[in-house]
Amino acid sequence: MSDKKIRWFTVSMIAFSMVWGFGNVVNNYAQQGISVVVSWILIMLLYFIPYALIVGQLGSTFKNSSGGVSSWVKETTGKRKVAYYAAWTYWVVHITYLAQKPQSVLIALGWVFRGNGAVATNMSVQIVALISLVIFLLFLFLSTKGLTTLKVIGSVAGSGMLIMSILFIILAVAVPTMDPSFKMATPDMGNLKTYIPKFDLGYFATISMLVFAVGGAEKISPYVNAIDHPTKNFPKAMIFMATMIGISAVLGSVAMGMLFNSNNIPEDLMANGAYSAFQILGNHLGVGNFLMIVYGLAQTVVQSSALAFSIDAPLKILLSDADPEFVPQWLRKRNRKGTLVNGYLLTGILVSIIIILPIAGIKSMSILVQWLTNLNSIVMPMRYIWVFFAYMMLNLQIKKFHSEYKFIKNPKLGFAVGFWCFAFTILACILGMLPKINYAADPSSWLFQLISNIATPIILILLGTILPMIAKKEQQQLN
């Protein structure tokens, strides 16, 4: 084996750390309760494993492509405009993601310094929106100066968060043996029926959160050809990674069920659940708030780093090698330091609108967190659609391309699997648009969420159709 090759186990661990986080457990438990255990098993088998192996074949086929998904689309369709829309989608879905990060930082700091979730339960939406806007604009300004140190610290803290996620499962399972007074919060956890979901419209409206949780596998594509014997070992690495994620998801959800009653889930669980969980465990283990504070500090750094990185990296992917035919010169403009000034300005305007928007229709901070998390689960998976589209196009002309690793050798079956993932992602996004709150309890908030859930992804995508029109007019003036 060459010294340059990476062992399949190493690739599996890299992929696991890229895709997985404790927040995925908390958010999905908040929506489905203990029945999410079965949902995790189904999503792993029917969606995530094919998704990861599809990424493997695309990464292996286009190993020299630097543009990621947009390069795959360009190579498989031969159409630069379609590749532009793929690149635009990859960038624009980060707008809602960026809008949530300042709130996450604010909640984490509240737990660290106050020891409770008062930020997410007591602060008004207006104050939170204004503070979040200030935090975002500060990071936007700092991103133009470069934040290499924060990104490095963030990657270290990210590893710490992964350790904390695993530690949570171990501690939760161990608590009943260490503290005789501990009682399961969810009744009948030993009964199989407790874990069976009720497959109704309300259930299917939550699957976008599961898709959002297991998304991002395209980040592992650069490692496909770096692995030793990719044809044999890449599937092994991905299946092992999916198994680890599945075990973490199932055991993490069971642990959440031990601490929070699945039949009476707190309204603020998405905002405060992770911190409350570590606080409860710390109290049972006799270490007080220690675990919660460690988690809160790590979360503060990770969310800050994610905010900085997600302003900078997607923008560079969109604009660094942008096609002048579709992206106007003013958006590609750089200052003397090479900063994409108007790109940062556009990001600032769009994210600021999403941050301020809840003032018009959200009445509580906990509902705000739920709405923004759900909005992300609708918008972010739109970028995964292009992965499956590229894979479908690849299978239509499979003889044209060479790949060391093939997920499915039969192109018709490969196309069918790609179409399944493609259609499932779109369906999950559409169903996810249904508000998760009771209409009767708060009609105005329900209506606000429905309109914003439908309008936001449509507007973000339509914005991408305007740029080529401006670029065409610009080119005509230059000629």
C-alpha positions in Angstrom: 0.0 0.0 0.0 1.3 3.5 -0.9 2.2 5.9 1.8 -0.2 8.4 0.3 -3.2 6.1 0.7 -5.6 6.5 3.6 -7.0 3.5 5.5 -10.7 2.9 5.1 -11.2 3.2 8.8 -9.6 6.7 8.8 -11.9 7.9 6.0 -14.9 6.5 7.9 -14.0 8.5 11.0 -13.4 11.7 8.9 -16.8 11.2 7.3 -18.5 10.6 10.7 -17.1 13.8 12.1 -18.2 15.8 9.0 -21.8 14.5 9.0 -22.8 13.9 12.6 -23.5 16.1 15.6 -25.5 15.8 18.9 -27.9 18.5 17.7 -29.2 16.1 15.2 -30.4 13.8 18.0 -32.0 16.6 20.0 -33.8 18.2 17.1 -35.3 15.0 15.8 -36.3 13.8 19.2 -38.0 17.2 19.8 -40.2 16.5 16.7 -40.8 12.8 16.9 -40.1 11.7 20.5 -38.9 8.2 21.2 -40.4 6.9 17.9 -37.6 8.6 16.1 -35.5 5.4 16.9 -37.3 3.6 14.1 -37.1 6.6 11.8 -33.3 6.7 12.2 -33.0 3.0 11.1 -35.3 3.6 8.1 -33.5 6.8 6.9 -30.1 5.1 7.2 -31.1 2.1 5.1 -33.3 3.8 2.5 -31.5 7.1 2.1 -28.2 7.8 3.8 -26.2 4.7 2.7 -27.2 5.1 -1.0 -26.4 8.8 -0.7 -22.9 8.3 0.7 -22.1 5.6 -1.9 -23.5 7.8 -4.7 -21.1 10.6 -3.6 -18.3 8.0 -3.6 -18.8 7.2 -7.3 -19.1 10.9 -8.3 -16.0 11.8 -6.3 -14.1 8.9 -7.9 -15.3 9.7 -11.5 -14.5 13.5 -11.2 -11.4 13.3 -9.0 -9.8 16.3 -10.6 -12.8 18.6 -10.4 -12.3 21.4 -8.0 -15.9 22.8 -7.9 -17.5 19.9 -6.2 -21.2 19.4 -7.0 -21.3 22.2 -9.6 -18.4 20.5 -11.4 -20.2 17.2 -11.4 -23.3 18.8 -12.9 -21.2 20.6 -15.5 -19.3 17.4 -16.5 -22.5 15.2 -16.7 -24.7 17.7 -18.5 -22.2 19.7 -20.5 -24.2 22.8 -19.7 -22.6 25.7 -17.9 -25.8 27.4 -17.0 -27.1 24.3 -15.1 -23.7 24.1 -13.3 -24.2 27.8 -12.3 -27.6 27.0 -10.8 -26.0 24.1 -8.8 -23.3 26.5 -7.5 -25.9 29.1 -6.7 -28.0 26.6 -4.8 -25.0 25.4 -2.8 -24.3 29.0 -1.8 -27.8 30.4 -1.2 -29.0 27.6 1.1 -26.4 28.8 3.6 -28.4 32.1 4.1 -30.9 30.5 6.5 -28.1 28.5 8.1 -26.2 31.7 8.8 -29.3 33.4 10.2 -29.6 30.8 12.9 -26.0 30.7 14.1 -26.0 34.0 16.1 -29.0 32.7 18.1 -27.1 29.5 18.8 -24.1 31.5 20.1 -26.5 33.6 22.3 -28.2 30.5 23.8 -24.9 28.7 24.5 -23.5 31.8 26.3 -26.7 32.1 28.3 -26.3 28.5 29.6 -22.6 29.0 30.4 -23.0 32.2 32.3 -26.5 31.9 33.8 -26.8 28.1 34.1 -30.3 28.0 32.6 -32.2 28.4 29.3 -33.7 31.8 30.1 -32.4 33.3 26.9 -34.6 30.9 24.9 -37.6 31.2 27.2 -37.7 34.7 28.5 -36.1 37.1 26.0 -38.3 38.8 23.5 -38.1 37.9 19.9 -37.3 41.6 19.0 -34.3 41.8 21.4 -33.0 38.4 20.2 -33.3 39.5 16.6 -31.4 42.8 17.2 -28.6 41.1 19.2 -28.4 38.3 16.6 -28.1 40.9 13.9 -25.3 42.7 15.7 -23.4 39.3 16.2 -23.9 38.4 12.5 -22.7 41.8 11.2 -19.7 41.6 13.5 -18.7 38.2 12.1 -19.4 39.4 8.6 -17.0 42.2 9.1 -14.4 39.9 10.7 -14.7 37.4 7.8 -13.6 40.0 5.4 -10.4 40.3 7.4 -9.8 36.5 7.6 -10.5 34.3 10.6 -8.0 31.5 10.3 -7.4 31.2 14.0 -11.1 30.9 14.9 -11.5 28.2 12.2 -8.6 26.2 13.6 -10.0 26.5 17.2 -13.4 25.6 15.8 -12.2 22.4 14.3 -10.6 21.4 17.6 -13.8 22.3 19.5 -15.8 20.3 16.9 -13.8 17.2 17.8 -14.6 18.0 21.4 -18.3 18.2 20.6 -18.1 14.8 18.9 -16.5 13.4 22.1 -19.2 15.0 24.2 -21.9 13.5 22.0 -20.5 10.0 22.6 -19.9 10.8 26.3 -23.6 11.7 26.6 -24.7 8.3 25.4 -22.3 6.5 27.7 -23.2 8.6 30.8 -27.0 8.3 30.1 -26.8 4.5 29.8 -24.6 4.4 33.0 -26.7 6.8 35.2 -29.3 4.2 36.3 -26.5 2.0 37.7 -24.7 4.9 39.3 -27.7 6.6 40.8 -30.5 4.3 42.3 -32.9 7.3 42.5 -32.9 7.8 38.7 -36.2 7.1 37.0 -36.9 6.9 33.3 -38.8 10.0 32.0 -40.5 8.1 29.2 -42.9 5.3 30.3 -42.8 1.8 28.8 -39.3 2.1 27.2 -39.0 -1.7 27.4 -42.1 -2.1 25.1 -41.4 -2.3 21.4 -44.7 -0.5 20.6 -43.3 2.6 22.3 -40.8 3.0 19.4 -43.3 2.6 16.5 -44.1 5.9 14.7 -47.6 6.9 13.7 -47.2 7.3 10.0 -49.6 10.2 9.4 -49.2 13.6 7.7 -47.7 15.1 10.9 -45.0 12.4 10.9 -44.1 12.9 7.2 -43.8 16.6 7.8 -40.8 15.9 10.1 -38.8 13.8 7.6 -37.0 16.9 6.2 -35.3 17.2 9.6 -33.9 13.6 9.3 -32.7 14.4 5.7 -31.1 17.6 7.0 -29.4 15.6 9.8 -27.7 13.0 7.5 -26.9 15.5 4.7 -23.5 16.8 3.7 -21.9 13.5 2.6 -20.6 15.3 -0.6 -17.9 16.8 1.6 -16.2 13.3 1.7 -15.8 13.1 -2.1 -12.1 14.2 -2.1 -11.2 11.2 0.0 -12.6 8.5 -2.4 -9.4 8.2 -4.5 -7.2 8.7 -1.5 -8.4 5.4 0.1 -6.5 2.2 -0.5 -8.4 -0.1 -3.0 -11.4 2.2 -3.3 -13.7 -0.4 -5.1 -13.5 -2.7 -2.1 -12.8 -0.3 0.8 -14.9 2.8 0.1 -18.2 1.0 0.5 -16.8 -0.6 3.6 -15.9 2.8 5.0 -19.3 4.3 4.2 -21.3 1.4 5.6 -19.2 1.5 8.8 -19.7 5.3 9.0 -23.5 4.9 8.5 -23.5 2.1 11.1 -21.8 4.4 13.6 -24.2 7.3 12.9 -27.1 4.9 13.2 -25.9 3.6 16.5 -25.2 7.1 17.8 -28.7 8.3 16.6 -30.6 5.3 18.1 -28.7 5.2 21.5 -28.7 9.1 21.7 -32.5 9.1 21.1 -33.0 6.4 23.7 -30.9 8.5 26.1 -33.0 11.5 25.4 -36.1 9.4 26.2 -34.6 8.5 29.5 -34.3 12.2 30.4 -37.3 13.8 28.7 -40.8 12.3 28.6 -41.6 11.4 24.9 -45.3 12.0 25.6 -44.7 15.5 27.0 -41.8 17.0 25.1 -40.9 20.5 26.4 -41.6 23.3 23.9 -38.1 24.7 24.2 -36.3 21.3 23.7 -34.8 22.3 20.4 -33.3 25.4 21.9 -32.3 24.1 25.4 -32.5 20.3 25.2 -28.8 19.6 24.8 -27.8 21.8 27.7 -30.6 20.5 29.9 -29.6 17.0 29.1 -26.0 17.5 30.3 -27.2 19.5 33.3 -29.5 16.6 34.3 -26.7 14.0 33.8 -24.3 16.2 35.8 -26.7 16.5 38.7 -27.2 12.7 38.8 -23.4 12.1 38.6 -22.7 14.7 41.4 -20.7 17.1 39.2 -23.4 19.8 39.0 -23.2 22.0 35.9 -19.7 21.0 34.9 -20.7 18.9 31.9 -23.2 21.5 30.7 -20.6 24.3 30.9 -18.0 22.3 29.0 -20.7 21.6 26.3 -21.8 25.2 26.3 -18.2 26.5 25.8 -17.5 24.0 23.0 -20.9 24.9 21.4 -20.1 28.6 21.5 -16.8 28.1 19.7 -18.2 25.6 17.2 -21.1 27.8 16.3 -18.9 30.9 16.0 -16.5 29.0 13.8 -19.4 27.7 11.7 -20.7 31.2 11.3 -17.3 32.5 10.2 -16.6 29.6 7.9 -20.1 29.5 6.3 -19.9 33.2 5.4 -16.5 32.8 3.7 -16.2 29.3 2.1 -19.5 29.0 0.1 -19.1 32.6 -1.2 -15.6 31.7 -2.5 -17.0 28.5 -4.1 -19.6 30.6 -5.9 -17.5 33.6 -7.0 -13.9 32.6 -7.1 -14.2 30.9 -10.5 -17.6 32.3 -11.5 -18.6 32.3 -15.2 -19.0 35.9 -16.4 -21.9 34.8 -18.6 -24.0 34.2 -15.5 -22.5 36.1 -12.6 -22.2 39.9 -13.2 -18.9 41.7 -12.7 -20.1 43.8 -9.8 -20.7 40.7 -7.7 -17.3 39.3 -8.6 -15.6 42.6 -7.7 -12.6 42.4 -5.3 -10.9 45.1 -3.3 -7.1 45.6 -3.1 -6.9 42.8 -0.5 -8.8 40.4 -2.8 -12.0 40.5 -0.7 -15.2 39.8 -2.6 -16.8 43.0 -1.2 -20.2 42.9 -3.0 -20.5 39.2 -2.4 -20.2 39.9 1.4 -22.7 42.8 1.0 -25.3 40.5 -0.7 -24.8 37.9 2.0 -25.2 40.6 4.7 -28.5 41.8 3.2 -30.1 38.4 2.7 -29.1 37.0 6.1 -30.2 40.3 7.9 -33.7 40.0 6.3 -34.1 36.4 7.6 -32.8 37.5 11.1 -35.3 40.4 11.3 -38.2 38.6 9.6 -39.5 36.7 12.7 -40.4 40.0 14.4 -43.4 40.1 12.0 -44.9 36.8 13.1 -43.1 34.9 15.9 -44.0 35.5 19.5 -41.6 33.5 21.5 -37.9 32.6 21.3 -38.5 28.9 21.6 -40.9 29.0 18.6 -38.3 31.1 16.8 -35.6 28.4 17.2 -38.1 25.7 16.1 -39.1 27.7 13.0 -35.5 28.5 12.0 -34.4 24.9 12.5 -37.3 23.7 10.4 -36.6 26.3 7.8 -33.1 25.1 7.5 -34.3 21.5 7.1 -36.4 22.7 4.1 -33.7 24.9 2.5 -30.4 23.1 3.1 -31.4 19.7 1.5 -32.0 21.6 -1.8 -28.2 21.4 -2.4 -28.3 17.5 -2.1 -30.8 17.4 -5.0 -28.0 18.4 -7.4 -25.8 15.4 -6.1 -28.6 13.0 -7.2 -29.2 14.9 -10.4 -25.6 14.6 -11.4 -25.6 10.8 -10.5 -28.7 10.3 -12.7 -27.0 12.1 -15.6 -23.8 10.1 -15.0 -25.8 6.8 -15.4 -27.4 8.0 -18.6 -23.9 8.2 -20.2 -21.9 5.8 -18.1 -19.6 4.6 -20.9 -18.3 8.2 -21.4 -16.7 8.3 -17.9 -14.2 6.1 -16.0 -14.4 5.5 -12.3 -12.2 3.4 -10.0 -15.2 2.9 -7.7 -18.8 2.2 -8.9 -21.7 2.1 -6.5 -24.0 0.2 -8.9 -22.7 -1.3 -12.1 -26.0 -1.5 -13.9 -26.7 2.0 -15.2 -30.5 1.6 -15.2 -30.6 0.5 -11.6 -28.1 3.2 -10.8 -30.4 5.8 -12.4 -33.4 4.4 -10.5 -31.6 4.7 -7.1 -30.5 8.2 -8.0 -34.0 9.1 -8.9 -35.3 7.7 -5.6 -33.0 9.8 -3.6 -33.7 12.9 -5.8 -37.5 12.5 -5.4 -37.3 11.6 -1.7 -35.3 14.8 -1.0 -37.8 17.0 -2.9 -40.7 15.4 -1.2 -39.1 15.8 2.3 -38.5 19.5 1.6 -42.1 20.1 0.4 -43.7 18.2 3.4 -41.3 20.0 5.7 -43.0 23.3 4.8 -46.0 22.4 7.0 -45.7 24.3 10.3 -45.0 22.1 13.4 -47.1 24.1 15.8 -50.9 23.7 16.4 -53.0 26.1 14.3 -55.7 26.5 16.9 -53.1 27.4 19.6 -51.5 30.3 17.5 -53.2 30.9 14.1 -51.1 34.0 13.2 -47.8 32.3 14.0 -48.9 29.1 12.1 -49.8 31.2 9.0 -46.5 33.2 9.2 -44.5 29.9 9.3 -46.4 28.4 6.4 -45.9 31.5 4.2 -42.3 31.9 5.1 -41.5 28.2 4.7 -42.9 28.2 1.2 -41.7 31.7 0.1 -38.1 31.5 1.4 -36.8 28.7 -0.7 -38.7 29.9 -3.8 -37.3 33.5 -3.4 -33.7 32.3 -2.8 -33.8 30.2 -5.9 -35.5 32.9 -8.1 -32.8 35.4 -7.0 -30.3 33.1 -8.8 -32.3 33.5 -12.1 -31.8 37.3 -11.9 -28.0 37.3 -12.0 -27.6 35.8 -15.5 -30.0 38.4 -16.8 -27.9 41.2 -15.3 -24.7 39.5 -16.5 -26.1 39.2 -20.1 -27.0 42.9 -20.1 -23.5 43.7 -18.8 -21.9 41.6 -21.5 -24.0 43.4 -24.2 -22.9 46.8 -22.9 -19.2 45.7 -22.9 -19.4 44.4 -26.4 
